[in-house]
């Protein structure tokens, strides 16, 4: 893509918007920016890029400015039906996501990982394997490092290990990964995508541009994915923990790839069936890329897990405290519950994403959860669904911090306190990382 003679508008100055604005300005490109939100971090980012030469638009002039714009770049947090996007489309302005733009400017070998749950863990395991192999690679995308941060320092041999969200897949048109993985699909982000069918459609877009020379790695045990082999032109590689498939699978206590034993499950430090799926995907990607088995095994055994995902953060008077702030949907919360050993006090609640909570409370009823503390903006809908399924060991607390204190008082020696919100963080925090850090800080201050 030739940039110099084009004019850009960046919509949304998040990490991605800030990064791509910097890239454009560093390359001498005329750049407008538009941001509706305000916070200390956002305002500081805007001041920085305006000082570099960006032109800030406001509500009064953003629509008229579209007459002079060639390309609108949207951050992942900006929906494709935002009013500025709609008007840009009416004026035939090209619309691109930050990820799509970055890969159009610099088109490397892409390994792309999507799915409702497990993306960050799978990417992090692969990062550990790639690092051990001394591969020339960048870890980018939804994991917190925008692609545009890295393209200036990459070369033609760089592999881009990319975590991809449904938000990013909304705005792709030419994105073509060499290896595309879909880990699983369950309801999520329905407040943005309207219904589950739209969400599934977006997840499948990850392989829509693949050719016969590329690979599509799919979860054979996911009913939505096991029968989509005909939908991709890429070579399909399956993974399964239930059956021997042409790809990665579990047999007994061992993980295999195409008949070769890779590792025993008792050598893996991160526990839970969900993590065996993540490991199998990492194995499949690594073997496709020709990485030796001993390097793969070392990368897996030395991996200690992802921060904010079922993370044991404190232990006091026989009580273990787990930070699972990355749990932003009911499926991931259920996974965390199933990972606990012993009686558990569960803290849930936050910003809603359009999910029904009945399935979560049905699972809680037959689990070792002895009490649920509900907090956050979702508390009334959660309580309604809790009562609907007949679960009554519940306390509703308005304040996040008071909820943690109540959970701490309910826990006895030998119990767990599990913070697994099953919701987004935006009712109170900027992101799940900030929410998780506040949980950890509060728990330690209680002692």
ZICORQUI-V515133 format. One record per residue. PHI is phi as a letter, one per 40 degrees, with the letter a starting at -180 (none if undefined). Layout:
phi = [PHI & PHI]
This chain:
phi = [none & c & c & d & c & b & b & b & b & b & b & g & b & c & d & c & c & c & c & c & c & d & c & c & c & c & b & g & c & c & b & c & b & a & a & c & c & a & a & d & c & c & c & c & c & c & d & c & c & c & c & c & h & c & b & c & b & b & d & c & b & c & c & c & c & c & c & b & c & c & b & b & b & b & c & d & c & c & c & c & c & d & d & c & c & c & c & c & c & c & c & g & c & c & b & b & c & d & c & c & d & c & c & c & c & b & b & c & c & b & b & b & b & b & i & c & b & g & d & c & c & c & c & c & c & c & d & c & c & c & c & c & c & f & c & c & a & b & b & a & g & c & c & h & b & d & d & c & c & b & c & c & b & c & b & c & c & c & c & b & c & b & c & b & c & c & c & c & c & c & b & c & b & b & d & b & c & c & b & b & b & b & c & a & b & a & d & a & f & c & c & b & c & g & a & c & c & c & c & c & d & c & c & c & c & d & b & c & b & c & b & c & c & b & b & b & b & b & c & c & c & c & d & c & b & c & b & b & d & c & c & b & c & c & c & c & b & c & b & a & b & b & b & c & b & c & i & b & a & b & b & g & b & b & b & b & b & f & g & c & c & b & a & c & c & c & c & c & c & c & b & h & c & d & c & c & c & d & c & c & c & c & c & c & c & c & c & d & c & g & c & c & d & c & c & c & c & c & c & c & c & c & c & b & h & b & c & g & b & f & c & c & b & a & a & a & f & g & b & b & b & b & c & b & c & c & c & b & a & c & c & c & c & c & d & c & d & c & c & c & b & h & c & b & c & b & b & b & h & i & c & c & b & g & c & c & b & c & c & c & c & c & c & d & d & b & b & c & c & c & a & b & b & b & a & g & c & c & d & c & c & c & c & d & c & c & c & c & c & g & b & b & c & a & b & b & b & c & c & d & c & c & c & c & c & c & c & c & c & c & c & b & d & g & c & b & b & b & c & b & c & g & a & c & b & c & c & a & b & c & a & c & c & c & c & c & c & c & c & c & c & c & d & c & c & c & c]
